[in-house]
């Protein structure tokens, strides 16, 4: 019966690790999207000023 307990614990640890990894990836993607939006806005402002041809 102790082997079953270890098996359940191993699966729980694996799932928790997977969810943590996915949360980190999601946060990084959100950060990149925010940064990309800032860069796009800056490019749009420069184009409106006529700095980029």
CHARMM-style PDB file with segment names, atoms N, HN, CA, C and O in Angstrom:
ATOM      1  N   UNK     1       0.825  -1.204   0.000  1.00  0.00      PROA
ATOM      2  CA  UNK     1       0.000   0.000   0.000  1.00  0.00      PROA
ATOM      3  C   UNK     1       0.863   1.260   0.000  1.00  0.00      PROA
ATOM      4  O   UNK     1       0.439   2.305  -0.494  1.00  0.00      PROA
ATOM      5  N   UNK     2       2.053   1.164   0.544  1.00  0.00      PROA
ATOM      6  HN  UNK     2       2.397   0.315   0.945  1.00  0.00      PROA
ATOM      7  CA  UNK     2       2.939   2.320   0.590  1.00  0.00      PROA
ATOM      8  C   UNK     2       3.383   2.712  -0.827  1.00  0.00      PROA
ATOM      9  O   UNK     2       3.588   3.893  -1.105  1.00  0.00      PROA
ATOM     10  N   UNK     3       3.533   1.726  -1.723  1.00  0.00      PROA
ATOM     11  HN  UNK     3       3.366   0.766  -1.497  1.00  0.00      PROA
ATOM     12  CA  UNK     3       3.911   2.034  -3.098  1.00  0.00      PROA
ATOM     13  C   UNK     3       2.842   2.891  -3.781  1.00  0.00      PROA
ATOM     14  O   UNK     3       3.157   3.801  -4.548  1.00  0.00      PROA
ATOM     15  N   UNK     4       1.597   2.591  -3.494  1.00  0.00      PROA
ATOM     16  HN  UNK     4       1.341   1.852  -2.871  1.00  0.00      PROA
ATOM     17  CA  UNK     4       0.495   3.369  -4.062  1.00  0.00      PROA
ATOM     18  C   UNK     4       0.560   4.822  -3.587  1.00  0.00      PROA
ATOM     19  O   UNK     4       0.301   5.744  -4.361  1.00  0.00      PROA
ATOM     20  N   UNK     5       0.899   5.018  -2.346  1.00  0.00      PROA
ATOM     21  HN  UNK     5       1.110   4.269  -1.717  1.00  0.00      PROA
ATOM     22  CA  UNK     5       1.028   6.375  -1.795  1.00  0.00      PROA
ATOM     23  C   UNK     5       2.137   7.137  -2.513  1.00  0.00      PROA
ATOM     24  O   UNK     5       1.975   8.312  -2.840  1.00  0.00      PROA
ATOM     25  N   UNK     6       3.267   6.466  -2.758  1.00  0.00      PROA
ATOM     26  HN  UNK     6       3.399   5.511  -2.492  1.00  0.00      PROA
ATOM     27  CA  UNK     6       4.367   7.110  -3.480  1.00  0.00      PROA
ATOM     28  C   UNK     6       3.963   7.433  -4.919  1.00  0.00      PROA
ATOM     29  O   UNK     6       4.331   8.480  -5.451  1.00  0.00      PROA
ATOM     30  N   UNK     7       3.219   6.544  -5.536  1.00  0.00      PROA
ATOM     31  HN  UNK     7       2.921   5.693  -5.104  1.00  0.00      PROA
ATOM     32  CA  UNK     7       2.770   6.768  -6.900  1.00  0.00      PROA
ATOM     33  C   UNK     7       1.856   7.989  -6.974  1.00  0.00      PROA
ATOM     34  O   UNK     7       2.015   8.826  -7.862  1.00  0.00      PROA
ATOM     35  N   UNK     8       0.922   8.095  -6.071  1.00  0.00      PROA
ATOM     36  HN  UNK     8       0.793   7.415  -5.349  1.00  0.00      PROA
ATOM     37  CA  UNK     8       0.009   9.245  -6.028  1.00  0.00      PROA
ATOM     38  C   UNK     8       0.790  10.525  -5.759  1.00  0.00      PROA
ATOM     39  O   UNK     8       0.522  11.557  -6.373  1.00  0.00      PROA
ATOM     40  N   UNK     9       1.746  10.463  -4.851  1.00  0.00      PROA
ATOM     41  HN  UNK     9       1.964   9.624  -4.352  1.00  0.00      PROA
ATOM     42  CA  UNK     9       2.563  11.639  -4.545  1.00  0.00      PROA
ATOM     43  C   UNK     9       3.375  12.066  -5.766  1.00  0.00      PROA
ATOM     44  O   UNK     9       3.497  13.258  -6.047  1.00  0.00      PROA
ATOM     45  N   UNK    10       3.928  11.098  -6.486  1.00  0.00      PROA
ATOM     46  HN  UNK    10       3.830  10.130  -6.257  1.00  0.00      PROA
ATOM     47  CA  UNK    10       4.715  11.420  -7.679  1.00  0.00      PROA
ATOM     48  C   UNK    10       3.838  12.086  -8.735  1.00  0.00      PROA
ATOM     49  O   UNK    10       4.249  13.079  -9.336  1.00  0.00      PROA
ATOM     50  N   UNK    11       2.650  11.561  -8.970  1.00  0.00      PROA
ATOM     51  HN  UNK    11       2.316  10.755  -8.482  1.00  0.00      PROA
ATOM     52  CA  UNK    11       1.735  12.180  -9.932  1.00  0.00      PROA
ATOM     53  C   UNK    11       1.335  13.587  -9.485  1.00  0.00      PROA
ATOM     54  O   UNK    11       1.257  14.499 -10.309  1.00  0.00      PROA
ATOM     55  N   UNK    12       1.086  13.765  -8.215  1.00  0.00      PROA
ATOM     56  HN  UNK    12       1.149  13.024  -7.546  1.00  0.00      PROA
ATOM     57  CA  UNK    12       0.711  15.086  -7.712  1.00  0.00      PROA
ATOM     58  C   UNK    12       1.845  16.080  -7.928  1.00  0.00      PROA
ATOM     59  O   UNK    12       1.610  17.211  -8.354  1.00  0.00      PROA
ATOM     60  N   UNK    13       3.062  15.667  -7.637  1.00  0.00      PROA
ATOM     61  HN  UNK    13       3.253  14.748  -7.291  1.00  0.00      PROA
ATOM     62  CA  UNK    13       4.211  16.548  -7.824  1.00  0.00      PROA
ATOM     63  C   UNK    13       4.390  16.879  -9.306  1.00  0.00      PROA
ATOM     64  O   UNK    13       4.687  18.021  -9.658  1.00  0.00      PROA
ATOM     65  N   UNK    14       4.210  15.895 -10.161  1.00  0.00      PROA
ATOM     66  HN  UNK    14       3.968  14.967  -9.875  1.00  0.00      PROA
ATOM     67  CA  UNK    14       4.348  16.133 -11.598  1.00  0.00      PROA
ATOM     68  C   UNK    14       3.301  17.139 -12.088  1.00  0.00      PROA
ATOM     69  O   UNK    14       3.627  18.048 -12.851  1.00  0.00      PROA
ATOM     70  N   UNK    15       2.054  16.982 -11.655  1.00  0.00      PROA
ATOM     71  HN  UNK    15       1.789  16.243 -11.035  1.00  0.00      PROA
ATOM     72  CA  UNK    15       0.995  17.905 -12.087  1.00  0.00      PROA
ATOM     73  C   UNK    15       1.225  19.312 -11.542  1.00  0.00      PROA
ATOM     74  O   UNK    15       1.016  20.294 -12.254  1.00  0.00      PROA
ATOM     75  N   UNK    16       1.648  19.414 -10.305  1.00  0.00      PROA
ATOM     76  HN  UNK    16       1.817  18.616  -9.726  1.00  0.00      PROA
ATOM     77  CA  UNK    16       1.931  20.738  -9.728  1.00  0.00      PROA
ATOM     78  C   UNK    16       3.066  21.396 -10.499  1.00  0.00      PROA
ATOM     79  O   UNK    16       3.001  22.585 -10.812  1.00  0.00      PROA
ATOM     80  N   UNK    17       4.103  20.630 -10.804  1.00  0.00      PROA
ATOM     81  HN  UNK    17       4.156  19.664 -10.550  1.00  0.00      PROA
ATOM     82  CA  UNK    17       5.215  21.173 -11.591  1.00  0.00      PROA
ATOM     83  C   UNK    17       4.767  21.631 -12.960  1.00  0.00      PROA
ATOM     84  O   UNK    17       5.198  22.683 -13.432  1.00  0.00      PROA
ATOM     85  N   UNK    18       3.908  20.858 -13.608  1.00  0.00      PROA
ATOM     86  HN  UNK    18       3.558  20.003 -13.224  1.00  0.00      PROA
ATOM     87  CA  UNK    18       3.399  21.237 -14.917  1.00  0.00      PROA
ATOM     88  C   UNK    18       2.597  22.538 -14.842  1.00  0.00      PROA
ATOM     89  O   UNK    18       2.767  23.419 -15.685  1.00  0.00      PROA
ATOM     90  N   UNK    19       1.737  22.661 -13.852  1.00  0.00      PROA
ATOM     91  HN  UNK    19       1.598  21.946 -13.168  1.00  0.00      PROA
ATOM     92  CA  UNK    19       0.941  23.882 -13.714  1.00  0.00      PROA
ATOM     93  C   UNK    19       1.816  25.096 -13.413  1.00  0.00      PROA
ATOM     94  O   UNK    19       1.554  26.186 -13.923  1.00  0.00      PROA
ATOM     95  N   UNK    20       2.836  24.925 -12.605  1.00  0.00      PROA
ATOM     96  HN  UNK    20       3.048  24.040 -12.191  1.00  0.00      PROA
ATOM     97  CA  UNK    20       3.760  26.033 -12.323  1.00  0.00      PROA
ATOM     98  C   UNK    20       4.481  26.451 -13.600  1.00  0.00      PROA
ATOM     99  O   UNK    20       4.612  27.641 -13.885  1.00  0.00      PROA
ATOM    100  N   UNK    21       4.947  25.468 -14.365  1.00  0.00      PROA
ATOM    101  HN  UNK    21       4.841  24.501 -14.134  1.00  0.00      PROA
ATOM    102  CA  UNK    21       5.628  25.762 -15.625  1.00  0.00      PROA
ATOM    103  C   UNK    21       4.696  26.515 -16.576  1.00  0.00      PROA
ATOM    104  O   UNK    21       5.100  27.510 -17.177  1.00  0.00      PROA
ATOM    105  N   UNK    22       3.469  26.054 -16.715  1.00  0.00      PROA
ATOM    106  HN  UNK    22       3.141  25.245 -16.227  1.00  0.00      PROA
ATOM    107  CA  UNK    22       2.518  26.721 -17.607  1.00  0.00      PROA
ATOM    108  C   UNK    22       2.194  28.136 -17.139  1.00  0.00      PROA
ATOM    109  O   UNK    22       2.015  29.035 -17.960  1.00  0.00      PROA
ATOM    110  N   UNK    23       2.118  28.338 -15.831  1.00  0.00      PROA
ATOM    111  HN  UNK    23       2.263  27.607 -15.164  1.00  0.00      PROA
ATOM    112  CA  UNK    23       1.860  29.675 -15.299  1.00  0.00      PROA
ATOM    113  C   UNK    23       3.019  30.617 -15.636  1.00  0.00      PROA
ATOM    114  O   UNK    23       2.799  31.768 -16.011  1.00  0.00      PROA
ATOM    115  N   UNK    24       4.244  30.125 -15.503  1.00  0.00      PROA
ATOM    116  HN  UNK    24       4.422  29.189 -15.199  1.00  0.00      PROA
ATOM    117  CA  UNK    24       5.417  30.949 -15.821  1.00  0.00      PROA
ATOM    118  C   UNK    24       5.439  31.302 -17.304  1.00  0.00      PROA
ATOM    119  O   UNK    24       5.702  32.449 -17.665  1.00  0.00      PROA
ATOM    120  N   UNK    25       5.166  30.330 -18.156  1.00  0.00      PROA
ATOM    121  HN  UNK    25       4.952  29.399 -17.863  1.00  0.00      PROA
ATOM    122  CA  UNK    25       5.144  30.576 -19.600  1.00  0.00      PROA
ATOM    123  C   UNK    25       4.058  31.587 -19.954  1.00  0.00      PROA
ATOM    124  O   UNK    25       4.278  32.479 -20.774  1.00  0.00      PROA
ATOM    125  N   UNK    26       2.895  31.448 -19.340  1.00  0.00      PROA
ATOM    126  HN  UNK    26       2.716  30.723 -18.674  1.00  0.00      PROA
ATOM    127  CA  UNK    26       1.796  32.378 -19.601  1.00  0.00      PROA
ATOM    128  C   UNK    26       2.171  33.802 -19.187  1.00  0.00      PROA
ATOM    129  O   UNK    26       1.885  34.755 -19.911  1.00  0.00      PROA
ATOM    130  N   UNK    27       2.806  33.946 -18.034  1.00  0.00      PROA
ATOM    131  HN  UNK    27       3.038  33.172 -17.445  1.00  0.00      PROA
ATOM    132  CA  UNK    27       3.220  35.277 -17.584  1.00  0.00      PROA
ATOM    133  C   UNK    27       4.259  35.880 -18.527  1.00  0.00      PROA
ATOM    134  O   UNK    27       4.220  37.079 -18.803  1.00  0.00      PROA
ATOM    135  N   UNK    28       5.172  35.073 -19.015  1.00  0.00      PROA
ATOM    136  HN  UNK    28       5.204  34.099 -18.790  1.00  0.00      PROA
ATOM    137  CA  UNK    28       6.177  35.583 -19.952  1.00  0.00      PROA
ATOM    138  C   UNK    28       5.531  36.019 -21.263  1.00  0.00      PROA
ATOM    139  O   UNK    28       5.903  37.047 -21.829  1.00  0.00      PROA
ATOM    140  N   UNK    29       4.577  35.250 -21.739  1.00  0.00      PROA
ATOM    141  HN  UNK    29       4.274  34.415 -21.279  1.00  0.00      PROA
ATOM    142  CA  UNK    29       3.885  35.616 -22.981  1.00  0.00      PROA
ATOM    143  C   UNK    29       3.125  36.923 -22.804  1.00  0.00      PROA
ATOM    144  O   UNK    29       3.140  37.774 -23.693  1.00  0.00      PROA
ATOM    145  N   UNK    30       2.469  37.089 -21.676  1.00  0.00      PROA
ATOM    146  HN  UNK    30       2.457  36.398 -20.953  1.00  0.00      PROA
ATOM    147  CA  UNK    30       1.744  38.338 -21.413  1.00  0.00      PROA
ATOM    148  C   UNK    30       2.713  39.519 -21.379  1.00  0.00      PROA
ATOM    149  O   UNK    30       2.408  40.592 -21.901  1.00  0.00      PROA
ATOM    150  N   UNK    31       3.862  39.325 -20.773  1.00  0.00      PROA
ATOM    151  HN  UNK    31       4.109  38.454 -20.349  1.00  0.00      PROA
ATOM    152  CA  UNK    31       4.871  40.386 -20.729  1.00  0.00      PROA
ATOM    153  C   UNK    31       5.361  40.745 -22.120  1.00  0.00      PROA
ATOM    154  O   UNK    31       5.535  41.922 -22.434  1.00  0.00      PROA
ATOM    155  N   UNK    32       5.584  39.744 -22.952  1.00  0.00      PROA
ATOM    156  HN  UNK    32       5.442  38.788 -22.697  1.00  0.00      PROA
ATOM    157  CA  UNK    32       6.025  40.006 -24.324  1.00  0.00      PROA
ATOM    158  C   UNK    32       4.954  40.727 -25.129  1.00  0.00      PROA
ATOM    159  O   UNK    32       5.264  41.610 -25.929  1.00  0.00      PROA
ATOM    160  N   UNK    33       3.698  40.353 -24.922  1.00  0.00      PROA
ATOM    161  HN  UNK    33       3.446  39.636 -24.272  1.00  0.00      PROA
ATOM    162  CA  UNK    33       2.609  41.039 -25.637  1.00  0.00      PROA
ATOM    163  C   UNK    33       2.534  42.505 -25.233  1.00  0.00      PROA
ATOM    164  O   UNK    33       2.322  43.379 -26.073  1.00  0.00      PROA
ATOM    165  N   UNK    34       2.706  42.763 -23.956  1.00  0.00      PROA
ATOM    166  HN  UNK    34       2.878  42.053 -23.273  1.00  0.00      PROA
ATOM    167  CA  UNK    34       2.691  44.145 -23.469  1.00  0.00      PROA
ATOM    168  C   UNK    34       3.849  44.931 -24.067  1.00  0.00      PROA
ATOM    169  O   UNK    34       3.681  46.065 -24.518  1.00  0.00      PROA
ATOM    170  N   UNK    35       5.021  44.317 -24.065  1.00  0.00      PROA
ATOM    171  HN  UNK    35       5.158  43.397 -23.700  1.00  0.00      PROA
ATOM    172  CA  UNK    35       6.195  44.990 -24.623  1.00  0.00      PROA
ATOM    173  C   UNK    35       6.029  45.229 -26.117  1.00  0.00      PROA
ATOM    174  O   UNK    35       6.405  46.286 -26.622  1.00  0.00      PROA
ATOM    175  N   UNK    36       5.473  44.263 -26.821  1.00  0.00      PROA
ATOM    176  HN  UNK    36       5.167  43.404 -26.411  1.00  0.00      PROA
ATOM    177  CA  UNK    36       5.234  44.417 -28.257  1.00  0.00      PROA
ATOM    178  C   UNK    36       4.243  45.550 -28.526  1.00  0.00      PROA
ATOM    179  O   UNK    36       4.419  46.306 -29.481  1.00  0.00      PROA
ATOM    180  N   UNK    37       3.217  45.673 -27.708  1.00  0.00      PROA
ATOM    181  HN  UNK    37       3.075  45.059 -26.932  1.00  0.00      PROA
ATOM    182  CA  UNK    37       2.244  46.749 -27.880  1.00  0.00      PROA
ATOM    183  C   UNK    37       2.907  48.111 -27.698  1.00  0.00      PROA
ATOM    184  O   UNK    37       2.584  49.061 -28.411  1.00  0.00      PROA
ATOM    185  N   UNK    38       3.830  48.206 -26.748  1.00  0.00      PROA
ATOM    186  HN  UNK    38       4.092  47.435 -26.169  1.00  0.00      PROA
ATOM    187  CA  UNK    38       4.547  49.467 -26.526  1.00  0.00      PROA
ATOM    188  C   UNK    38       5.395  49.809 -27.745  1.00  0.00      PROA
ATOM    189  O   UNK    38       5.400  50.950 -28.207  1.00  0.00      PROA
ATOM    190  N   UNK    39       6.104  48.828 -28.255  1.00  0.00      PROA
ATOM    191  HN  UNK    39       6.100  47.901 -27.879  1.00  0.00      PROA
ATOM    192  CA  UNK    39       6.955  49.062 -29.425  1.00  0.00      PROA
ATOM    193  C   UNK    39       6.107  49.448 -30.630  1.00  0.00      PROA
ATOM    194  O   UNK    39       6.476  50.355 -31.375  1.00  0.00      PROA
ATOM    195  N   UNK    40       4.982  48.778 -30.833  1.00  0.00      PROA
ATOM    196  HN  UNK    40       4.682  48.040 -30.227  1.00  0.00      PROA
ATOM    197  CA  UNK    40       4.103  49.124 -31.957  1.00  0.00      PROA
ATOM    198  C   UNK    40       3.581  50.548 -31.826  1.00  0.00      PROA
ATOM    199  O   UNK    40       3.499  51.283 -32.810  1.00  0.00      PROA
ATOM    200  N   UNK    41       3.233  50.924 -30.619  1.00  0.00      PROA
ATOM    201  HN  UNK    41       3.300  50.327 -29.819  1.00  0.00      PROA
ATOM    202  CA  UNK    41       2.749  52.293 -30.385  1.00  0.00      PROA
ATOM    203  C   UNK    41       3.845  53.316 -30.672  1.00  0.00      PROA
ATOM    204  O   UNK    41       3.578  54.357 -31.272  1.00  0.00      PROA
ATOM    205  N   UNK    42       5.061  53.032 -30.255  1.00  0.00      PROA
ATOM    206  HN  UNK    42       5.279  52.186 -29.768  1.00  0.00      PROA
ATOM    207  CA  UNK    42       6.174  53.949 -30.523  1.00  0.00      PROA
ATOM    208  C   UNK    42       6.432  54.067 -32.019  1.00  0.00      PROA
ATOM    209  O   UNK    42       6.690  55.160 -32.523  1.00  0.00      PROA
ATOM    210  N   UNK    43       6.364  52.946 -32.728  1.00  0.00      PROA
ATOM    211  HN  UNK    43       6.154  52.058 -32.318  1.00  0.00      PROA
ATOM    212  CA  UNK    43       6.557  52.998 -34.182  1.00  0.00      PROA
ATOM    213  C   UNK    43       5.452  53.801 -34.849  1.00  0.00      PROA
ATOM    214  O   UNK    43       5.711  54.576 -35.769  1.00  0.00      PROA
ATOM    215  N   UNK    44       4.217  53.616 -34.385  1.00  0.00      PROA
ATOM    216  HN  UNK    44       4.007  52.986 -33.637  1.00  0.00      PROA
ATOM    217  CA  UNK    44       3.089  54.350 -34.944  1.00  0.00      PROA
ATOM    218  C   UNK    44       3.277  55.853 -34.722  1.00  0.00      PROA
ATOM    219  O   UNK    44       3.017  56.654 -35.619  1.00  0.00      PROA
ATOM    220  N   UNK    45       3.730  56.230 -33.527  1.00  0.00      PROA
ATOM    221  HN  UNK    45       3.942  55.579 -32.798  1.00  0.00      PROA
ATOM    222  CA  UNK    45       3.957  57.655 -33.240  1.00  0.00      PROA
ATOM    223  C   UNK    45       5.056  58.226 -34.125  1.00  0.00      PROA
ATOM    224  O   UNK    45       4.945  59.352 -34.608  1.00  0.00      PROA
ATOM    225  N   UNK    46       6.119  57.449 -34.339  1.00  0.00      PROA
ATOM    226  HN  UNK    46       6.209  56.534 -33.946  1.00  0.00      PROA
ATOM    227  CA  UNK    46       7.202  57.937 -35.193  1.00  0.00      PROA
ATOM    228  C   UNK    46       6.741  58.075 -36.639  1.00  0.00      PROA
ATOM    229  O   UNK    46       7.145  59.012 -37.328  1.00  0.00      PROA
ATOM    230  N   UNK    47       5.904  57.159 -37.105  1.00  0.00      PROA
ATOM    231  HN  UNK    47       5.576  56.398 -36.546  1.00  0.00      PROA
ATOM    232  CA  UNK    47       5.399  57.249 -38.471  1.00  0.00      PROA
ATOM    233  C   UNK    47       4.497  58.471 -38.632  1.00  0.00      PROA
ATOM    234  O   UNK    47       4.513  59.120 -39.677  1.00  0.00      PROA
ATOM    235  N   UNK    48       3.721  58.782 -37.614  1.00  0.00      PROA
ATOM    236  HN  UNK    48       3.708  58.254 -36.765  1.00  0.00      PROA
ATOM    237  CA  UNK    48       2.847  59.957 -37.675  1.00  0.00      PROA
ATOM    238  C   UNK    48       3.654  61.236 -37.715  1.00  0.00      PROA
ATOM    239  O   UNK    48       3.243  62.212 -38.342  1.00  0.00      PROA
ATOM    240  N   UNK    49       4.805  61.243 -37.049  1.00  0.00      PROA
ATOM    241  HN  UNK    49       5.139  60.450 -36.539  1.00  0.00      PROA
ATOM    242  CA  UNK    49       5.662  62.417 -37.059  1.00  0.00      PROA
ATOM    243  C   UNK    49       6.442  62.528 -38.352  1.00  0.00      PROA
ATOM    244  O   UNK    49       6.984  63.589 -38.660  1.00  0.00      PROA
ATOM    245  N   UNK    50       6.506  61.455 -39.108  1.00  0.00      PROA
ATOM    246  HN  UNK    50       6.065  60.593 -38.858  1.00  0.00      PROA
ATOM    247  CA  UNK    50       7.234  61.477 -40.368  1.00  0.00      PROA
ATOM    248  C   UNK    50       8.686  61.090 -40.233  1.00  0.00      PROA
ATOM    249  O   UNK    50       9.478  61.312 -41.149  1.00  0.00      PROA
ATOM    250  N   UNK    51       9.048  60.514 -39.098  1.00  0.00      PROA
ATOM    251  HN  UNK    51       8.405  60.334 -38.353  1.00  0.00      PROA
ATOM    252  CA  UNK    51      10.449  60.145 -38.881  1.00  0.00      PROA
ATOM    253  C   UNK    51      10.846  58.895 -39.661  1.00  0.00      PROA
ATOM    254  O   UNK    51      12.013  58.728 -40.015  1.00  0.00      PROA
ATOM    255  N   UNK    52       9.893  58.030 -39.928  1.00  0.00      PROA
ATOM    256  HN  UNK    52       8.945  58.166 -39.640  1.00  0.00      PROA
ATOM    257  CA  UNK    52      10.187  56.807 -40.661  1.00  0.00      PROA
ATOM    258  C   UNK    52       9.582  56.920 -42.056  1.00  0.00      PROA
ATOM    259  O   UNK    52       8.417  57.288 -42.206  1.00  0.00      PROA
ATOM    260  N   UNK    53      10.369  56.606 -43.063  1.00  0.00      PROA
ATOM    261  HN  UNK    53      11.315  56.307 -42.941  1.00  0.00      PROA
ATOM    262  CA  UNK    53       9.883  56.741 -44.444  1.00  0.00      PROA
ATOM    263  C   UNK    53       9.609  55.410 -45.027  1.00  0.00      PROA
ATOM    264  OT1 UNK    53       9.193  55.316 -46.182  1.00  0.00      PROA
TER     265      UNK     53
END
